[in-house]
Amino acid sequence: MPAVPIAPIHCIVIDGADARRFAQTQFSGDVQTLLPGHWQWNAWLDARGRVAALMQLADIGDDCLLAVLRGGSAERVRDGLARYLLRTRATLSTRLYTGYEDAAFTMGRVETDGQDFLFGLGDRGIKLSATLASPDPGASNRWRLADIRAGWPTLPAGEARFLPPALGLERLGAVSFQKGCYPGQEIAARLHYRGGHKLHLQHIRGTALLPAGTTLGPGDADSVHVLDSARSGSGMEALVVAPRAGTLTINILHNVYDVVSTFDA
């Protein structure tokens, strides 16, 4: 299939002899299990246990990791991480790529020709190219719809607001409770072992548009946070963080949406 541009992709490169050790101490996932030429889900939590950065973290060889950010500001994340480098033999830099829709490629695999990268997502692949191009609207919508249906969240802009269970990060393997200390670990572990978090990641379907990045509802505890939305036939589908509906539908500002899936933890 021809490569079609779908989105700008913001990345952080962690490079140097201590790159992996640094990532292991800062990120919530177990970086020691990441094989060369592969990627894993991972996250960087703040001291309150909230998700400051969500990423697909790849080992691209030569003591170098590539963090493909799922929303948020690459500059803000890099600057925040840089405060913890101290005497670490690693450098942090931001890169901007264009993501191109590509053919099916093995889930979790990464290939590179030294300049561009191909990430395997199972029934599809995404090529990261330094050649920048404007996204194709149709391809971008199709790509985001596939992410929504898979329950792959994207963080909205602004301050960290979601705890790991609200984004289903355990399901993605982005949180480890055996690897040792990292920022926000105590809170993440408390939520894991004691439970009780009220917000869940949900895939919903309806007709009324839900703009991505918006928060809708009467108050924080009862609000619906729209992570992403995409056209689907004559309607739309969205990935939202919301209180568990307890029914097969959810009412948002007097519009009724079908709850297709709820992605726990």
N, C-alpha and C positions, 0 to 999 in steps of 0.2 A: 504494500500500500504506500502511496506517496506520503512523505512527511509533511504534516500540516501544523503550523504554529498554533498553540493553544493558550499559552500564558507566559508572562515573565516569571522566572524562577529565581528567588533570592536565596543565596547560599552563604555559608560560612566555612572557610577552610581552616582546619586545625592541623598544623604542619610542624614536624620536629620529632626528636627522639622520644620526648615525653608526651606526645599527642594523645596516645591511647590511655596512658595513666591519668592525664589531666581530665579527659572525657569521663573516665571511670569514676573519678572522685566528684565530678560536677553533675553528671546526668543521672536520671533515675533508672535507666535500663542498664543491663549488664553488658558493658562494652567488651568484656573479656570473651564473651561468646560470639562476637562478631568476627566472621571469617573474612580473610582477604578476598576481594572481588564480590562481596555481598553487602546488602544493606539490612538495617533493622529499624523498627520504630523506636524512638527514644524521646526524652523530654528533659527540659531544665526547669526545675521548680524553684520558687523563691522561698524565703524563710518561713512564709505562712503556709507553704505546701501548695500554693497555686501555680498553675502551669504558665511559666514565663515564656517558654519556647517549646514548640512541638516540631519534630523533625523526622525525616528519614535519613538515618546516619549511615554512611557508606565508608568502607575501608577501600581506598583506591590505590593502595600500595605506597612503598617508599616512605613509611612513617607519616602517612597523610590521611586524614579523615575529611570527608565532605558531608556537611550537614545541610540537607535540603529542607528549608524551613516551610512549614505549613502555616503561613500567615505570620503576622507580626512584622516588626522592623529588624532587619538584619543588622543595621548599625547599632541599634539599642542593645540587641542581644550580644553582639561582639564587644561593645563597650562594657557591658555588665560582666561578661566572662573575663575580660582582660584584667579586672580588679583582683582576680584570684590566680593570675599567672605567677606572680612573685618570681622565684628563681627557676620556674619550670622551663625546660628546654623545648619550648613550643611557641609558635606564633599564630595569631588569629587575623584573618583577612576576610572581607566580604567579596562576593562575586555575583554578577547578574548574568543569567543565561536566558535563552528562550527555550521553553519546553515545546517539543514537537511530538505529536501523536505518532506512535509507531506500532509495529506489529506485535503479536503475542510473544512474550519472552518469559522465561522461567522466573517465578516469584522469588524475590530476594536476591537475584543475581545482578551484578553490575559489570558492564564491559566498558573499556575506554580505549581510544586510539591515542591517548596522550593529550588530547584537546577537548573532545566531546565525550559525553558519557551516556550510556544506555542503561536504564533501570528497568528490571523485569518486574512486572506487576501481575503475572499470570496470563490472563486473557488479553493483555495489552502491554505495551511498553511505552516509556517516555524517554526521548532523547534530549539531553541538555546540550545546547549548542551556544558557543560564544558569539555566533552570528545572530544579532538581534533582529527581530521581525515583529510586526504587529499581529496579534492573535486573530485567527479566523473565528468570527462570532459563533457560527454553527458548530465548529469543532470544539470550541471552548465550552459551549453549553453541553454538548454530548459528553465531554470529559468530566465536567463537574457533576453531571447526572450519574455517571458511573461511580464516582467517589461517594456521592450521597447514598446510593443504594448499597454500597459496600460498608457504610458507616465509618468512613475515613474523615475525621474532622479537620477543619481549618480554623485557626484562631482568628478572632476579630482583632482589629487594630485597637490600641490603647493599653491600659494597665492590665496585668494578669487578674483574672476574675474567677477562673474555674479550677476546682480541685480535680485530681485525676479521675475519680469515679464518674464525674459529670461528663467526661469526654470518652469514657470507655477505654482508658489506657491500659488497664490490666488485660483486657481482651486482646489488645494489640501487642502485648508483650513489652510495653514501654515503661513498665514499673517493675523493679525487682525488690524483694524483701529479704534476700539472702546475701547480696553482694557486699554489704558494708555501708558505711556512712556516705550521705550526699545531702545537699541542701533540701530541706522540707521532708526528709525521710520519716521523722517521728510522726508527723501529721499524716503522711500517706499510709504509714503502717497502722496507725490508730484507726483510720477509716477502713482499712482492709480487714483488720481483726475484729473490730467492734461494729462496723457497719453503721447504718443509720443515715447515710447521705441521701437527701431528698431529690436531688436533681439527676436526671438521666438523659442520655443521648438518644434521640428518637428520629426516625425517618417518617415523615408525614407526607400526605398527598392531598391536594385540593385544587380549587379553582382560583381563589383570590391570591394575588401576588404577595409574597413575604420577602421584603428586601433583605439581602444578605447584610449581616453586620448590625442589624437593628435589635433592640430590646422592646418587647411589646407586653403590656399588661399593667395591672394596678400597682404592683410592688415587687421588690426583689425576690421574695420568697415564692411568689405566684407568677412571676414573669416568664415569658418565653424568649429565649435568646436565639436568634436566627444565625447560624454559622454560615450556611450557604443555601442557595436555592437555584433551581434550573427549570426551564420549560420542559413539559412532558406531554406530548399530544396537545389536547385543547386545554390542559391545566398546567399545574406546576408541582414539583416535589421539592422538599427542603430537609435539611438536617438541622435539628434544633436541640437546645438544652432546655429542658422543662421538667416540672414535677411529673411523676408518673401519673398518666391519665386514669388508669384503672379500668378503662373502657377501650373500645375499638375506635373511638373518635376523641378529638380534642377541640375545644372551642377557643378560638383566638380572635378577640375583638369582634365577637358575634358572627364569625365565619367558622364553619365546621370543616375539620380536616380528618381524613382517615389516618390512623396510626398504623403504618405498615410494619415497622419493626422498632423494638426497644433494645438498645445495646447496653447491657449492664456492665458496670465496673470497667 
